[in-house]
């Protein structure tokens, strides 16, 4: 089966729109981010506030190979304030370390989705926060950060959904990390799994300080193309019914009308160009549409190639499976056996790629 042939049948909206230079691409890239904000996620909130960072006590981590502490990030507006913790594990390396920022489902260190000691032993700092500590993963827009952004909990059609609020928090984490001499500022990646993989890509679309993105099994409204989603994968009618609060209200108008979408998810991926993007799938995780994620990588690679970032993507014109990995391009992809999970095996692949292309 030819992936290219299958992509041809989808009649995807053209992402490059004639762009051939880096300067033109940045203009086009910003247009794409604005369109995705307007139609899909809502913009990253922009509201007057004061932000403080309170650094907690330092603890030895990993037998003294790293430092561990928490930073309390407090956001204050005339309406009130909200605080959430950022966990920090920084290797005692004696030189600036590359870092992951992990938007996670839980706040603990280590975590079943985050082998912190192993990450640190590989030379990476790891900053993480729990998305529910920012604003709860539900339809309540009076809770936490949402309560500060929305005076009465009511959203207009183009206002930010929860993904944009979690992305805002990842940008505030970056503001803190940007002050740390222990971190190699040119090599900071954002990582998330599933709904938080969607969040990771959208954060980096809006924040160029992230030079790597690792989107694990991000699926519908993440790395998977909306057009051509297979039967057993999530479609936008399902996501808009079950999780409408992740997105802006306006996105619902495309339910049953996906041919009217002026973009597809390869446009979201393209916003990372010319930086490094890693998309991953799990073979049994049919709901996230591994084939649709793969097609998006193949299609969006043309953006990197047009900018002279070659190879854009090295995956073949045939669908991968098992433990196939293609890591020689600006876009990397792996499949792994097993189901929906951010596993140690995924982290090992991500770290391998990050080490190889750090500073490139
Ligand atoms: C649900 C949802 C997905 C999401 C996933 C997750 O399955 O339909 O879109 O990615 O939850 O976050 O685990």
Boltz pocket constraint, residues with backbone or C-beta under 6 A from the ligand:
constraints:
  - pocket:
      binder: B
      contacts: [[A, 193], [A, 194], [A, 195], [A, 196], [A, 217], [A, 218], [A, 219], [A, 220], [A, 234], [A, 239], [A, 287]]
      max_distance: 6.0
